[in-house]
Amino acid sequence: MKFLSVREIRNRPGAVWKRLAEEDLVLTANGKPRGLLIGLGEEEDLEVTLETLRRARAEVAVSRMRRRAAEAGLDRLGPDEIDAEIRAARAERRGVSAGRDRG
């Protein structure tokens, strides 16, 4: 994947369009990745492409949550323990003290 600065878009837009036709680009600002520029072919549907990207992003988030749950041992909780965690979290949001029934 190639990198492209925000400045290049402003200073050389024609070259950016040409590069984008050939490959996807990582948009940077102050040397840090800030976004992606993804070229669309003539036959590609913008809405389908956006939905696919959103779905992939959601799958990565779910995988990350599952990994963190496994690392914390939360993937072995039973239904009653899960319900207790939910009640405790809701009570905490409301500012109410609620004991957690964890084993």
VENGI-V795999 format. One record per run of one state. SS is the DSSP state (~ for helix, > for strand, _ for the rest). FROM is the first residue (numbers start at 0). LEN is the number of residues. If there is no record, write none. Layout:
ss & from & len
SS & FROM & LEN
SS & FROM & LEN
This chain:
ss & from & len
_ & 0 & 1
> & 1 & 4
~ & 5 & 6
_ & 11 & 1
~ & 12 & 10
_ & 22 & 2
> & 24 & 5
_ & 29 & 2
> & 31 & 6
_ & 37 & 8
~ & 45 & 26
_ & 71 & 2
~ & 73 & 3
_ & 76 & 2
~ & 78 & 16
_ & 94 & 9
